[in-house]
């Protein structure tokens, strides 16, 4: 059992990636409190959702992101300021009081995932594995030629999981480079088997030596992937349960500094050498 960050330092170690899984189920009672620490533009964005469930999930996810970052940086969550890249990727605005801490966020249904690093570019994606009649059509549109060719060789029973593996790995990568869906999805290949890997990146013959793709441990029926610049890093994954989230929020609302709780950690670097 361990905290998700080094108690002796204010930021995550340079070669470390920490992933926190947050179960949004049961967090509705603290939704109003989380809403109070959001910035005006975040609250405006929340109000733009058509359905109440999507608005609530955004508030819970964005509010818990502020709580997590505040605990890591020993800052009040509501004081954190985000800036946005050309394609919308959020970053913490650097100040003398804010060390370089990079992050990325994804959520699907009631599962939110936060990836934290000491400044290394990182992207994360999680998706609910659900049956869809249009998977083949989506694969034809979103996958590269080589990826779609591999996909077509699979049996109908194998295709759904392979699709979501490929999709989450591709989205994690384009989020890591900060381009999102502005980046052409046919310009790079990823694996869709059990082992995650970047196989090809146009214009970069050695991209596999510069970028790492990693499966995330997610509860069924979710699939998740992480992309990070570099190949030498230590990955730890944590579960932040609803009661822990509630305790953190209560500390913040009471005026105290949120403290990172003790969590269950899983070290999960995949071994693709076999």
C-alpha positions as CSV (number, residue, x, y, z in Angstrom):
1,X,0.0,0.0,0.0
2,X,1.3,3.4,-0.9
3,X,0.4,7.0,-1.7
4,X,0.1,7.8,-5.4
5,X,3.0,10.3,-5.1
6,X,6.3,10.5,-3.3
7,X,5.7,12.0,0.1
8,X,9.2,13.5,0.2
9,X,8.7,15.6,-3.0
10,X,6.0,17.8,-4.5
11,X,6.1,16.1,-7.9
12,X,6.2,12.7,-9.4
13,X,9.6,11.3,-10.2
14,X,11.0,12.0,-13.7
15,X,10.8,8.4,-14.9
16,X,7.5,7.6,-13.4
17,X,4.0,7.4,-14.8
18,X,1.1,7.1,-12.4
19,X,-2.4,6.2,-13.5
20,X,-5.4,6.6,-11.3
21,X,-8.7,4.9,-12.0
22,X,-11.8,6.7,-10.5
23,X,-15.1,5.0,-10.2
24,X,-17.7,7.8,-10.7
25,X,-20.5,5.6,-9.3
26,X,-21.5,6.9,-5.9
27,X,-19.9,10.3,-6.4
28,X,-23.2,12.2,-7.1
29,X,-23.4,13.4,-3.5
30,X,-20.1,15.4,-3.9
31,X,-21.0,16.7,-7.4
32,X,-22.1,20.1,-6.0
33,X,-18.9,20.5,-4.0
34,X,-16.8,19.6,-7.0
35,X,-18.7,22.1,-9.1
36,X,-17.6,24.9,-6.8
37,X,-13.9,24.3,-7.5
38,X,-14.3,24.4,-11.2
39,X,-13.3,27.5,-13.2
40,X,-16.1,29.6,-14.8
41,X,-15.2,28.3,-18.3
42,X,-15.4,24.7,-17.0
43,X,-18.8,25.4,-15.5
44,X,-19.9,26.9,-18.8
45,X,-18.7,23.8,-20.6
46,X,-20.6,21.6,-18.2
47,X,-23.8,23.6,-18.8
48,X,-23.3,23.0,-22.5
49,X,-24.1,19.3,-22.3
50,X,-27.5,18.3,-23.5
51,X,-28.1,15.5,-21.1
52,X,-27.8,15.7,-17.3
53,X,-25.8,12.5,-17.0
54,X,-23.1,13.8,-19.3
55,X,-23.0,17.1,-17.4
56,X,-22.6,15.3,-14.1
57,X,-19.9,13.0,-15.4
58,X,-17.9,16.0,-16.7
59,X,-18.2,17.8,-13.3
60,X,-17.2,14.7,-11.4
61,X,-14.2,13.9,-13.7
62,X,-12.9,17.5,-14.0
63,X,-13.5,18.2,-10.3
64,X,-11.6,15.0,-9.3
65,X,-8.8,16.0,-11.7
66,X,-8.4,19.2,-9.8
67,X,-8.5,17.4,-6.5
68,X,-5.8,14.9,-7.6
69,X,-3.5,17.6,-9.1
70,X,-4.0,19.8,-6.0
71,X,-2.9,16.9,-3.8
72,X,0.2,16.2,-5.9
73,X,1.2,19.8,-6.0
74,X,0.1,20.8,-2.5
75,X,-2.1,23.5,-4.0
76,X,-5.7,24.4,-3.5
77,X,-7.6,22.6,-6.4
78,X,-9.6,25.7,-7.3
79,X,-6.5,27.8,-7.7
80,X,-5.1,25.7,-10.5
81,X,-5.1,27.3,-13.9
82,X,-5.2,25.3,-17.2
83,X,-3.9,26.4,-20.5
84,X,-4.7,24.7,-23.8
85,X,-2.6,23.7,-26.8
86,X,-3.5,24.5,-30.4
87,X,-5.7,21.4,-30.6
88,X,-7.2,21.7,-27.2
89,X,-5.0,19.5,-25.0
90,X,-5.1,20.9,-21.4
91,X,-1.9,21.7,-19.5
92,X,-1.3,23.2,-16.1
93,X,-0.2,26.8,-16.5
94,X,3.4,27.0,-15.3
95,X,4.1,29.3,-12.4
96,X,6.9,29.6,-9.8
97,X,4.6,27.7,-7.4
98,X,3.5,25.1,-9.9
99,X,6.2,22.5,-10.9
100,X,6.0,20.8,-14.3
101,X,3.4,18.1,-13.9
102,X,1.9,16.7,-17.1
103,X,-1.4,14.9,-17.2
104,X,-4.0,13.4,-19.5
105,X,-7.6,12.4,-18.8
106,X,-10.1,10.0,-20.3
107,X,-13.5,8.8,-19.2
108,X,-16.1,6.4,-20.5
109,X,-19.5,5.9,-18.8
110,X,-18.7,5.7,-15.0
111,X,-14.9,5.1,-15.3
112,X,-12.5,8.0,-15.3
113,X,-8.7,7.6,-15.8
114,X,-6.0,10.1,-15.0
115,X,-2.4,9.7,-16.2
116,X,0.3,11.8,-14.4
117,X,4.0,12.3,-15.3
118,X,6.8,14.7,-14.4
119,X,6.5,16.6,-17.7
120,X,6.8,13.8,-20.2
121,X,4.1,13.9,-23.0
122,X,1.4,11.4,-22.1
123,X,-2.0,10.3,-23.5
124,X,-4.6,8.0,-22.1
125,X,-7.8,6.6,-23.4
126,X,-10.4,4.2,-22.0
127,X,-13.5,2.9,-23.7
128,X,-16.4,0.7,-22.8
129,X,-16.3,-2.5,-24.9
130,X,-19.8,-2.6,-26.2
131,X,-21.2,-4.5,-29.2
132,X,-21.9,-2.3,-32.2
133,X,-23.3,-3.2,-35.6
134,X,-21.1,-0.6,-37.4
135,X,-17.6,-1.7,-36.0
136,X,-16.5,-2.9,-39.4
137,X,-17.4,0.4,-41.0
138,X,-15.7,2.4,-38.2
139,X,-12.6,0.3,-38.6
140,X,-12.5,1.0,-42.3
141,X,-12.7,4.7,-41.6
142,X,-10.4,5.0,-38.5
143,X,-7.7,2.4,-39.1
144,X,-4.8,2.5,-41.4
145,X,-4.6,0.2,-44.4
146,X,-2.4,-2.3,-42.5
147,X,-4.5,-2.1,-39.4
148,X,-7.7,-2.7,-41.3
149,X,-6.1,-5.6,-43.2
150,X,-5.2,-7.2,-39.9
151,X,-8.7,-6.6,-38.5
152,X,-10.4,-8.2,-41.5
153,X,-8.5,-11.4,-40.9
154,X,-10.0,-11.9,-37.5
155,X,-13.2,-13.9,-36.8
156,X,-16.4,-12.0,-35.9
157,X,-16.0,-13.0,-32.3
158,X,-12.4,-11.6,-32.1
159,X,-13.1,-8.3,-33.8
160,X,-14.8,-6.3,-31.0
161,X,-12.0,-6.5,-28.5
162,X,-9.4,-6.1,-31.3
163,X,-11.2,-3.0,-32.5
164,X,-11.2,-1.3,-29.0
165,X,-7.6,-2.3,-28.4
166,X,-6.6,-0.6,-31.6
167,X,-8.9,2.4,-31.1
168,X,-7.7,3.2,-27.5
169,X,-4.1,2.8,-28.5
170,X,-4.5,5.2,-31.5
171,X,-6.4,7.8,-29.5
172,X,-3.9,7.6,-26.6
173,X,-1.1,8.3,-29.1
174,X,-2.8,11.3,-30.8
175,X,-3.7,12.7,-27.3
176,X,0.0,12.3,-26.2
177,X,1.3,14.3,-29.2
178,X,-1.3,16.9,-28.5
179,X,-3.0,16.8,-31.9
180,X,-6.2,14.9,-31.2
181,X,-8.2,13.9,-34.2
182,X,-6.6,16.6,-36.3
183,X,-3.8,14.1,-36.8
184,X,-4.5,11.7,-39.7
185,X,-5.3,8.3,-38.3
186,X,-3.9,6.5,-41.4
187,X,-0.4,7.9,-40.8
188,X,0.5,5.4,-38.1
189,X,-0.1,1.8,-37.2
190,X,-0.6,0.3,-33.8
191,X,-1.0,-3.4,-32.8
192,X,-4.4,-4.8,-32.0
193,X,-3.2,-8.0,-30.3
194,X,-2.6,-8.5,-26.6
195,X,0.6,-6.6,-26.6
196,X,0.4,-2.8,-27.2
197,X,3.0,-1.3,-29.6
198,X,3.5,1.5,-32.0
199,X,4.4,-0.2,-35.3
200,X,4.7,2.6,-37.8
201,X,4.8,6.4,-37.8
202,X,5.1,8.1,-41.1
203,X,8.3,10.1,-41.4
204,X,9.8,8.5,-38.3
205,X,11.4,5.0,-39.0
206,X,12.5,4.7,-35.4
207,X,9.3,5.9,-33.7
208,X,9.0,2.7,-31.8
209,X,12.2,3.6,-29.9
210,X,10.8,7.0,-29.0
211,X,7.2,6.1,-28.0
212,X,5.7,3.5,-25.8
213,X,2.2,2.1,-25.8
214,X,0.9,0.3,-22.8
215,X,-2.3,-1.6,-21.9
216,X,-4.0,-0.3,-18.8
217,X,-5.6,-2.5,-16.2
218,X,-9.3,-1.8,-16.4
219,X,-12.4,-3.5,-15.0
220,X,-14.4,-5.5,-17.5
221,X,-15.9,-4.6,-19.9
222,X,-13.5,-1.6,-20.4
223,X,-10.4,-1.4,-22.5
224,X,-7.7,1.2,-21.9
225,X,-4.3,2.3,-23.3
226,X,-1.5,4.7,-22.4
227,X,1.0,6.4,-24.8
228,X,4.1,8.1,-23.5
229,X,7.2,9.6,-25.0
230,X,10.1,7.4,-24.1
231,X,10.6,3.7,-23.3
232,X,12.3,3.8,-19.9
233,X,9.6,4.5,-17.4
234,X,8.0,3.0,-14.3
235,X,4.2,2.6,-14.4
236,X,2.0,2.3,-11.4
237,X,-1.8,2.1,-11.5
238,X,-4.1,3.0,-8.6
239,X,-7.8,2.7,-7.7
240,X,-9.3,5.8,-6.2
241,X,-12.5,4.5,-4.7
242,X,-15.7,6.7,-4.1
243,X,-15.1,6.8,-0.3
244,X,-11.6,8.1,-0.9
245,X,-12.8,10.7,-3.3
246,X,-15.4,11.9,-0.8
247,X,-12.8,12.2,2.0
248,X,-10.5,14.3,-0.3
249,X,-13.4,16.6,-1.3
250,X,-14.4,17.0,2.3
251,X,-10.9,18.1,3.2
252,X,-10.9,20.6,0.5
253,X,-14.3,22.1,1.3
254,X,-13.3,22.3,4.9
255,X,-10.5,24.6,3.9
256,X,-7.7,22.1,4.4
257,X,-5.0,21.0,1.9
258,X,-6.1,17.7,0.3
259,X,-3.8,14.9,1.2
260,X,-3.1,11.8,-1.0
261,X,-4.8,8.8,0.6
262,X,-3.2,5.4,0.9
263,X,-4.1,3.4,-2.2
264,X,-3.7,-0.1,-3.6
265,X,-1.0,0.0,-6.3
266,X,-0.5,-2.4,-9.2
267,X,2.8,-2.3,-11.1
268,X,1.9,-3.2,-14.7
269,X,4.6,-2.8,-17.3
270,X,3.8,-5.3,-20.1
271,X,6.5,-7.7,-21.3
272,X,6.5,-7.8,-25.1
273,X,9.8,-9.6,-25.3
274,X,8.3,-13.1,-25.8
